Amino acid sequence: MKRFTRPAAAALIALGGSAGLAAAQVTPSHQVAPSPPQPARPAVPQVAPHEGLATGRIQSPTIDPRSGLRLNEQQRVYIRDAVMKDRSKVKPPSLEVDPAVGASLPPSLELYYLPDAVLANVPNAKLYRYTIVHDRVLIADPTKMQVIDVIRP
């Protein structure tokens, strides 16, 4: 048995040792060239999620209906002039309407979309509608049927 164990052990040592040597001697036949530098990507602005995402009620981030419509004098004149040009399209209300900020409007009152030219110059007004009462332009919240601004002549 001694005869067979020595050559077998020698063969195992030779195989194990040569496998380690063979593995150590293996080198890639070609070198991989480093990839060229990639052009820098423009930075993407990080936008905080809108508060409505958490509640499931998403509203336009540029218009907050809770803050109302805040018009400067130039915008008021622009709206009044644009609306009065198309005054013939507006039917006078058949019911008595109180032309005051905060006044409730009857649900049957017809409200009109502001002209496109107004919306282009006063984008915050896109949520609102108007009607004309006693030569006054009433800007109203159509969901609450409430007057939010009165533009006098």
C-alpha positions in Angstrom: 0.0 0.0 0.0 2.9 2.2 0.6 3.7 2.0 -3.1 0.3 3.3 -4.2 -0.1 6.0 -1.6 3.2 7.8 -2.3 2.6 8.1 -6.0 -1.1 9.0 -5.4 -0.1 11.6 -2.8 2.5 13.0 -5.2 0.0 13.2 -8.0 -2.5 15.0 -5.8 0.2 17.4 -4.6 1.3 17.9 -8.2 -2.3 18.5 -9.4 -3.1 20.8 -6.5 0.1 22.7 -6.8 0.0 23.0 -10.6 -3.6 24.1 -10.5 -2.6 26.9 -8.1 0.3 27.8 -10.3 -1.8 27.6 -13.4 -4.3 29.9 -11.9 -1.6 32.3 -10.8 -0.1 32.4 -14.2 -3.3 33.1 -16.1 -3.3 36.7 -17.2 -5.7 38.4 -19.6 -4.4 38.4 -23.1 -5.4 42.0 -23.6 -5.7 45.0 -21.3 -9.1 46.6 -21.1 -8.8 50.3 -22.0 -10.3 52.7 -19.5 -13.6 54.1 -20.8 -13.5 57.7 -22.0 -14.9 60.2 -19.5 -18.7 60.7 -19.9 -19.9 64.3 -20.4 -21.4 65.8 -17.3 -25.1 65.6 -17.1 -27.0 68.8 -16.3 -28.1 69.0 -12.8 -31.8 68.1 -12.3 -33.4 70.5 -9.9 -34.8 68.7 -6.8 -38.4 69.6 -6.4 -40.0 69.1 -3.0 -43.3 67.1 -3.3 -46.4 69.3 -3.2 -48.2 69.3 0.1 -51.3 67.8 -1.6 -49.5 64.6 -2.4 -49.6 63.5 1.2 -53.3 64.2 1.6 -54.3 63.0 -1.9 -55.7 66.4 -2.8 -53.4 67.7 -5.5 -53.8 71.3 -6.5 -51.8 73.5 -8.9 -48.6 74.5 -7.2 -48.7 78.0 -8.8 -52.3 78.9 -7.7 -53.5 78.5 -4.1 -57.2 79.1 -4.0 -57.1 79.6 -0.2 -55.1 82.8 -0.7 -57.7 84.2 -3.1 -57.1 86.3 -6.1 -54.8 89.2 -5.4 -54.9 91.7 -8.3 -52.9 94.8 -8.6 -54.5 97.9 -10.1 -53.1 97.3 -13.6 -54.5 93.8 -13.6 -57.9 95.1 -12.4 -58.0 97.7 -15.3 -56.9 95.0 -17.8 -59.6 92.6 -16.7 -62.3 95.3 -16.6 -61.4 96.5 -20.1 -61.3 93.0 -21.6 -64.6 91.9 -20.0 -66.4 95.1 -20.9 -65.5 94.6 -24.6 -67.5 91.4 -24.6 -70.2 92.8 -22.4 -72.9 91.9 -25.0 -72.2 88.2 -24.3 -73.1 88.5 -20.6 -76.7 88.1 -19.7 -77.7 90.3 -16.7 -78.6 88.3 -13.7 -82.4 87.9 -13.2 -82.0 87.8 -9.5 -80.8 90.5 -7.2 -77.1 89.9 -6.6 -75.1 91.7 -3.9 -71.9 93.1 -5.5 -69.7 92.8 -2.5 -66.6 90.7 -1.7 -67.7 87.6 0.3 -71.3 87.7 -0.9 -72.9 84.4 -1.8 -74.2 84.0 -5.3 -77.3 82.0 -6.2 -76.5 78.6 -7.7 -78.6 79.4 -10.8 -76.5 82.5 -11.6 -74.5 82.0 -14.8 -70.8 82.7 -14.5 -68.5 83.3 -17.5 -65.0 82.3 -18.2 -62.5 85.1 -18.3 -61.3 86.0 -21.8 -58.1 84.2 -23.0 -56.2 87.4 -23.1 -56.9 88.0 -19.4 -55.8 84.5 -18.5 -52.6 84.9 -20.5 -51.7 88.1 -18.5 -53.2 87.1 -15.2 -52.7 83.3 -14.9 -53.9 83.2 -11.3 -57.4 84.1 -12.5 -57.9 80.8 -14.4 -59.7 79.2 -11.4 -62.3 82.0 -11.3 -65.3 83.2 -13.4 -67.1 86.5 -13.7 -70.4 88.2 -14.2 -71.4 91.8 -14.5 -73.8 93.4 -12.1 -74.6 97.2 -12.1 -71.5 98.0 -14.3 -69.3 96.2 -11.8 -67.3 93.1 -12.7 -67.7 90.4 -10.1 -64.9 87.8 -9.9 -66.3 84.7 -8.3 -65.2 81.3 -7.1 -67.4 79.0 -9.1 -67.0 76.1 -6.6 -68.2 78.1 -3.6 -70.4 80.5 -5.6 -68.9 83.4 -3.7 -67.7 86.8 -4.8 -64.0 87.1 -4.3 -63.3 90.5 -5.9 -65.3 93.4 -7.3 -63.9 95.6 -10.1 -65.6 98.9 -10.3 -65.8 101.1 -13.4 
